[in-house]
């Protein structure tokens, strides 16, 4: 993969912004052209997975319902009629299946919230990586995820649960959103400019803990994190925001105000917005923020855009609520929603132990979580070697985010078609197979050494290609096949099985990889020196993942046939 190099000559700002606006306008048109009618499930559509489109109650028997956001269900039915009857229109329905002034306005208001949520997420994510990797090393990420992010996320969940019982929905939204953006603003205005006054130097930390200057291993990483605790704090808050913003700020609101009928047409286009926002965020970093004279000025420029995104999130949320209340728009017919099963770690383990089918689904989730964690930290470690300057590292990550965004728009559309052609089992096996093939030259280049500039350049290019294609394979094939695996199960297994896999998959997948890499760093001193051992562990995980996918494919086919025979 060719890495884009941007020269450091400053161009006029008006030309930059004109170029950005023009690019985003064209990309928006392209994205709308490839958006299809609700055919491609994404990880964000898990919330819709258990909703059945065919209710036992017919439309003719549905009573008009009113609530704080709505009145008659006629608005939803009228939109559906226009969707089916609009002239011209197979192409129009496929490209942009939203019709009528009210529906279009509703979609744009809610979709804009998603766009600005992802915009802020991309900017803060790349910035936290830039600060921690260039100041503390990529190995520090594994330590921060265990000792920083996990406790902070647990504390946030407890606090959010308490607020949810005390505050009404609108107030809860603002109370969740605003503190994150207030922190980002305070960090830029007060904390980072005064970092040298409020955090100890690395030499002071070494003397406090009586460490040798040439020491290696976990103690050195902890010393660097302590000496750069402001950057570590930013990393933890930005990581929690990335978990909260999409799931709580956006999807919770969208599921409240979008009917099941509209969701089939709205949600695929929302998914496309997940790809458009990183394109803008990446190019903003490349063409403006990273062109600053120093990293502190670059942080000021990034924070302006992050703050703007925060203001837009709150503004569009208010405008969307005002519009829904003014037009008496409802979420659809009031249905009794099943409460999502909440299970403890021990309950999850016992439930999964009772079913081979669910254990195999869990193996797929764990396999991806562990393997992507192994390659991601090593890739960022060699990136630091190639781009030790924060501005150069930031510029590279900006371009990478733009490429990931563009590829996401494409693969979400083609993923479901690939599964239809290849079949479920081949679709499930494709992701570990792709990752295994791409990792072979990547690990080989690291094992051969990255001390020479040319060798380092090759390793960075191969690592970038491996990371990019692994992520796109996940969106296109892994996410849809994993969700499809639940379809033949009975209701209890679907609800409890998903809850159990979410608990074990999220905790062991994220934390397990970090713990293993911590152990390797303690033994070998740094993650690059641990490459031989990590390569062996990585391929063992992939083999286990592929075997589980193969075995699950057999069971999936059998259960699917059994379900069909019962329906006949």
MOWOVEN-V700366 format. One record per backbone hydrogen bond with DSSP energy under -1.0 kcal/mol. NH is the residue of the N-H (numbers start at 1). CO is the residue of the C=O. If there is no record, write none. Layout:
BEGIN
NH,CO  NH,CO
END
This chain:
BEGIN
16,12  17,13  18,14  19,15  20,16  21,17  22,18  23,19  24,20  25,21  26,22  27,23  28,24  29,25  30,26  31,27  32,28  33,29  34,30  35,31  38,36  45,42  46,43  48,45  49,46  51,48  61,58  67,70  70,67  71,328  77,73  78,74  79,75  80,76  81,77  82,78  83,79  84,80  85,81  86,82  93,89  94,90  95,91  96,92  98,96  104,100  105,101  106,102  107,103  108,104  109,105  110,106  111,107  112,108  114,110  115,111  116,112  117,113  118,114  119,115  120,116  121,117  122,118  123,119  124,120  125,121  126,122  127,123  128,124  129,125  130,126  131,127  132,128  133,129  134,130  135,131  136,132  137,133  140,137  141,138  144,140  145,141  146,142  147,143  148,144  149,144  150,145  152,148  153,149  154,150  155,151  156,152  157,153  158,154  159,155  160,156  161,157  162,158  163,159  164,160  167,163  172,168  173,169  174,170  175,171  176,172  177,173  178,174  181,177  182,178  183,179  184,180  185,181  186,182  187,183  188,184  189,185  190,186  191,186  192,187  194,190  195,192  197,194  198,194  199,195  205,201  206,202  207,203  208,204  209,205  211,206  215,212  217,525  221,217  222,218  223,219  224,220  225,221  226,222  227,223  228,224  229,226  232,228  233,229  234,230  235,231  236,232  237,233  238,234  239,235  240,236  241,237  242,238  243,239  244,240  245,241  248,244  249,244  250,245  251,246  254,250  255,251  257,253  258,254  263,259  264,260  265,262  266,262  267,263  270,266  271,267  272,268  273,269  275,272  276,272  277,273  280,276  281,277  282,278  283,279  284,280  285,281  286,282  287,283  288,284  289,284  290,285  292,289  298,294  299,295  300,296  301,297  302,298  303,299  304,300  305,301  306,302  307,303  308,304  309,305  310,306  311,307  312,308  313,309  314,310  315,311  316,312  317,313  318,314  319,315  320,316  321,317  322,318  323,319  324,320  325,321  326,322  327,323  329,324  348,344  349,345  350,346  351,347  352,348  353,349  355,352  359,355  360,356  361,357  362,358  363,359  364,360  365,361  366,362  367,363  368,364  369,365  370,366  371,367  372,368  373,369  374,370  375,371  376,372  377,373  379,375  380,376  381,377  382,378  383,379  384,380  385,381  386,382  387,383  393,389  394,390  395,391  396,392  397,393  398,394  399,395  400,396  401,397  402,398  403,399  404,400  405,401  406,402  407,403  408,404  409,405  410,406  411,407  412,408  414,410  415,411  418,414  419,415  420,416  421,417  422,418  423,419  427,423  428,424  429,425  430,426  433,429  434,430  435,431  436,432  437,433  438,434  439,435  440,436  442,438  443,439  444,440  445,441  446,442  447,443  448,444  449,446  456,452  457,453  458,454  459,455  460,456  461,457  462,458  463,459  464,460  465,461  466,462  467,463  468,464  469,465  470,466  471,467  472,468  473,469  474,470  475,471  476,472  477,473  478,473  479,474  481,477  482,478  483,479  484,480  485,481  486,483  487,484  489,486  494,490  495,491  496,492  497,493  498,494  499,495  500,496  501,497  502,498  503,499  504,500  505,501  506,502  507,503  508,504  509,505  510,506  511,507  512,508  514,510  515,511  516,512  517,513  518,514  519,515  520,516  521,517  522,518  523,519  524,520  525,521  530,526  531,528  534,530  535,531  536,532  537,533  538,534  539,535  540,536  541,537  542,538  543,539  544,540  545,541  546,542  547,543  548,544  549,545  550,546  551,547  552,548  553,549  554,550  555,551  556,552  557,553  558,554  559,555  560,556  561,557  562,558  563,559  564,560  565,561  566,562  567,563
END
